[in-house]
Amino acid sequence: MADSGLIIVDKPADWTSHDVVARMRRLAGTRRVGHAGTLDPMATGVLVVGVEKATRLLGHLALTEKVYTATMRLGVSTNTDDAEGEVTATASAAGVAAAEVHKGVAALTGEIMQIPPQVSAIKVDGRRAYKRARAGEEVELAARPVTVYGFEVLDVRAHDDVVDVDAVVTCSSGTYIRALARDLGAGLGVGGHLTRLRRTRVGPYDLSMARTLDELAEQCVVLPIGEAVAAAFPRRDVTAEQATLVRHGGRLPAAGLGAGPIGVFGPDGELLALVEEQGRTARPLAVFAS
């Protein structure tokens, strides 16, 4: 059985995130496996998988910044906002100039309100939106605030009546890249959808650390839980007396390390807990030391 830690998987196309978790349960020899931040089946790239105690990190890691490379096709709309859906409308994008694409991208950069795709995992009245949509229901999802830190256009390629836009997007948790493709096309009056998506980074974990499923079948590389926390969150080292307090779920005085999770380590370097500072105290989010 694998030790507690993270496995950084380079997810293949046509696999769901759940498929990857099922495979990793066999490779890691444990049922305690989960993932941080779902990738659609069409997408490839970084999927952070937690094993054993590290599954308790995943909800916190899912909230970190993410980076994607993407190709967006202008001139064709689909019901899923990506290439896996059915075409719902076409409009010639032949007249769309690169300067207009850059202007449209600029309008989708920064803090924006984004309506998630109808075919998404968001729950509406207790049921997943994609299940309602596939049952033929009209799904109305509310716009949500997201942050697009960077939306860099790498290339604009016109062919026939469509225009393909290659881009790198750096964004907050909860941002849908296919919704960006949809909205870019809508803003240009021709519609659009996502044709390629690869996640290159989740928080501090990038493709240089990722392994394919075939590589992991040969050697299941696990990033130890302490290293995983130290890479992703601010670190706080405590005294033996404070370590005893943390082990029992006690609160510490705040150390002024800011908002968000903080990794607490004992005198011997052992990961003890994740804590969050609130006012003058640091309360435990998850205790890992027994």
N, C-alpha and C positions, 0 to 999 in steps of 0.2 A: 504494500500500500504506500502511495506517495505521501511525503511529508506535507504539512500545511504550507500553502503558498499559492502563487499565481502561475498559471501557464499562459503564455502569450501565443495565441494561435493565429496563423495566417489562414483565415477561413476561405475555403474554395467556393466558387460559384455553384449555384443550385443546391446548396446545403442551407437548411435553416439553422439558426443559432441553437435550437433545441437538438437538432441532429448532431451538432458538434459536441454538445454537453453529453449526449448519450454515448458517443464514441469515446470521449475523455473519461467517462465513468469506467469503461472497460480498460482503457490504457492506464489509468491511475489506480485502478483496483479499489475504488470506493464509490458509494452512492452519493456522498457529500460533495457534489460538484455543481457549480452554478456559473452564470456569466453576467458581465456588467455591460449593459447597453446592447440591445438587439441590433443585429444586422439583417436586412432583408435577404431573401435567398439569392437574388441577382447580384448582390454586393459581395466583394471580397475584402480581405485585409484583416486588420487587427481586431481580434475578439479576445477580451480579457476573461480568462476562466479561473475561478477560484476553487481550491481543493481544501477539504476539511475546514479548519478554523477560518481560513481565508475567505470562505463564502460570506462571512459576516462583514467583510470589507466591501463587498461588491456594490451595495447600495450607495456607499459614499464615493466609490470610484466612478460610478455611472454619472455622477454630477460634474465630472471634470471636463475640461476643454477637449474638443476633438478636431481632427484635421482629415479632410477627404480630398482625393482627386476625382474629378467627375467629368463626364461629357453630357451636355444638354443639347437636345435637338429642337430647334425652332421650326415651326411650321406644321407640327403634328401634335395633337392633344390626345391623351388616353384617359381611361376611367380610373387608372391607378396612379397617374402622373409619372409612370415609368414604362419601360419597354415590355414589361410582362402583362400589361393591360390591353384592353381592346381600344382601337382607335375610335375616338368620338368626334373629331373634327380635324380638318386640314385647311391650311391657308398658305398661299405662296409666301415664303420668306426671302424670295430672291432679291427683293428691294431693301432688305435690312442691311445697313452698313455697319462695319466694325465699330465706328464711333457711337452708333445708337446702342449697340450691345454694351459697350463700356458705360454709357449713361444709365442703361437699365440696371446694370450690376451695381453701380454706385447707389441707386435708389434702394437696393436690397441689402446694403451694408450698414452695420451699426445696430442699434436697438430698434427692432421692428416688431410689428404684430403679424403673426403668421397663422393662417388657417391650415391645420394638418390635413393630409390627404384623407379622402373618405375611406379608402382602404388602408386603415392603420389599426394599431392595437389599442388605441384609446377607447376607454369604456364610455358608452352612452346608455344611461339608464340601466347600468349593470351588465350590458352586453358589449363585446368588442365591436368597434365600428366596422371592421372588415366583414364580420359575420352578418351584420345588418345589411351592408352594402351588397354582399353576395347573395343575400336572400331577396334582393330587389327593392329594398327599402331606400328611401331618400334619407341620407344621413347629414345632419347639420351639425358641424363642429364649430365651437367658438374659437375665435382668434386668440392666440396666446403670445405673450411677450418672449422673444428669443433674441439672442445677440449674435450677429455675424461679425466677428472680429476682423476677418479678412476674406475678400472675394476677388481673387486674382485671376484675370483672364490670361490663359497661356496661348490660345490659338483660336481663330475664328475661320471656319472652313465652309464655303458655300458650294453646294452641288445640287443640280436640278432645282427643285423648289424648296429645299431645306437648307438650314444653316446649322452646323455643329459647332458648339462652343466648348472648348476644353478649359477647365478651371480648377483652382485649388481653393477650398473653402475651409476656413478656421472658424469654429462656431461653439456656442454653448450647448449644454445638454438640452435635448428636446427639440433641436432644430432638424427639420426634414429637408434633405437636399433635393428630393424630388419635388417638394413644394416650392423650393427656390426656382427649379427649372420651369415649373408650371407658371409661377408668377413672373418670371423673366419673360416668357413667351407672351403671357397675357398683357404685360405692360407694353410690349412691342406690337400688340395687336394681331399676332399670328399664332398664338398658342405655343406650348412647348412641353417636353417631357424629358425624363432622365434616361439615358441609354447605357451609361457605364458609371459604376461607383466603386471606389476602393478607399477604405479607411486606412490612413497611414499612421495615425497616432491617437491614443486615448490617454489623456494626462501625460505622464512621463514615459509611457510605454509605446514604442514605435516599431516599425517593420524590421529594424535591425535586430530586435529581440524576438521577433515572431518566428515560429516554426510551422511548417506544413504538417498536416495530419500524418503523412507518410514518414516525415522526419521524427515526429513524436512517437510513432509506433516503434521506431528503432531505438530511440532514447527519449524518455519522458522527462524533459527539462523543466524543473520547477524552481521558480524564483522564491527563495525562502520568505516567509511572511514578514520577518523583520526588515529585510532588504526592500520588500515591496512597499511597506509603509514608509520607510525612510526616503524612498524615491518619490513618493506621491504627496506626502504631507510634511509640515514643519515637525521638527524633532525636539522633544524635551527629555532631558536626562534627569532622573530624580535620585534622591538619597535612599538608603536602605529602609529608613523609617517611612518615607513617603511611598516607597514601593509596596510595603506591607499594607498601607492604607488603600492603595490603588487595587491591589489583588482582591480586596474585600469589597470593591465597588464604592469606596469612599471618594469624597471630593478633595481636590487640591486647591490651594490658592492660585488664582490666575497668574500667569507669567507674562501677560501682554503680548502673546504670539498671534493675536488677531482672530478673525472669524474663520469658521471651518474646522474640520477635524485636525487634531494634533496627535502625533504618535508619542506615547510615553514609554521610555526605556529605563530599565533598572540599572544599578551600578555595574552589573556584569554584561550589559548590552542586550539583555533579553527584552523583547517586546512585551509590554504589560497590558496596554490598552490604547484605545483611541478616546480622546476627550475633546470636549468643546467648551470654550470659555464663555461664560455668561456673567457679566458684571465682575465681581471680585473672586468668583470661583470657577473651577474647571470641572465640569461634571462628566462622568463616563458615558461614552456612546456604545462602546463594546469593550469587554474585558477578555483578554486572551490568555493571561497567565492563570494557572490553576492554584 
